[in-house]
Every structure is written in C-alpha cells, then in structure tokens.
C-alpha cells in the first residue's frame, strides 16, 4: 500500500463500505485495544471518522506522508526544545532515546506512558494534554 498510495485511495473513495471496512481494520490494528475495537471506540466515533474522510475526499492525503517519508531529504538538526511521547505501538517498543537525540539536540521531555496507539490524541486526549502541559509548562516560565 505504501508504494502506491493513490491506488488504494481511489478504491476507497469509490466505496463508502470499503472505506468504513478499511478504517475499522486500521483502528482495530493500530489502536491500543488488543484487537477488540469496541473497548476503545464506539460505532458513532468510527462512522464520524469515516464520514469526515468520505465527505472531504481526504483518505488519500492521509496516506501521503507514509509514501513521502523515505523520499524526503535528511532532516537538519532540530535545535529548539523538543519532546517525545511514544505510543504503545509495537513499532516503538524499546525505541532507544539515543535515536531521536541524533536529530533533537535539545530533547527535554521523553515519555513512554504505556497507553495509546497510533491514534493517541484521539484515544487518550487527557494523557496527551498532560504530556503537553508537562513539556510546555517550564518553557512558559522561561519566557
């Protein structure tokens, strides 16, 4: 899919049922729900997400970042204060802090809360708000 994102995007924009099936599959697989989608998401939420993608025709642009990433130029060092909160996705298990420190020269906050998957801000909004306050609080006092 990530090699030709426009192909799957065209198919999903041709079928609302296909789009909903795709979203359900991704939310089940990428959310921190242990495969039981309804422990994390109610049907109205899933249908709202699907409706937003359908009405705006943006499912394809949501794929673009995954395709573009390996084609981007190397990132210059990030010299401003930075923070990283890792989701509970398997891809980030045991991610060494030294890896982002190669790019973020002023990494001030590193957190692994152990909850929330790919859609962390949607899954755990209070947790994300706490993370933001924890990081930005000291910076506000410096101004």
Secondary structure, DSSP 8 states (H G I E B T S, - for coil): -TT-HHHHHHHHTT-HHHHHHHHHHHHHHHSSSTT-GGGT--HHHHHHHHHHHHHHT-HHHHHHHHHHHTTS-----B-S-EEEE--S-GGGTT--HHHHHTTBTTEEEEE--S---TTHHHH-HHHHHHHHHHHHHHHHHH-
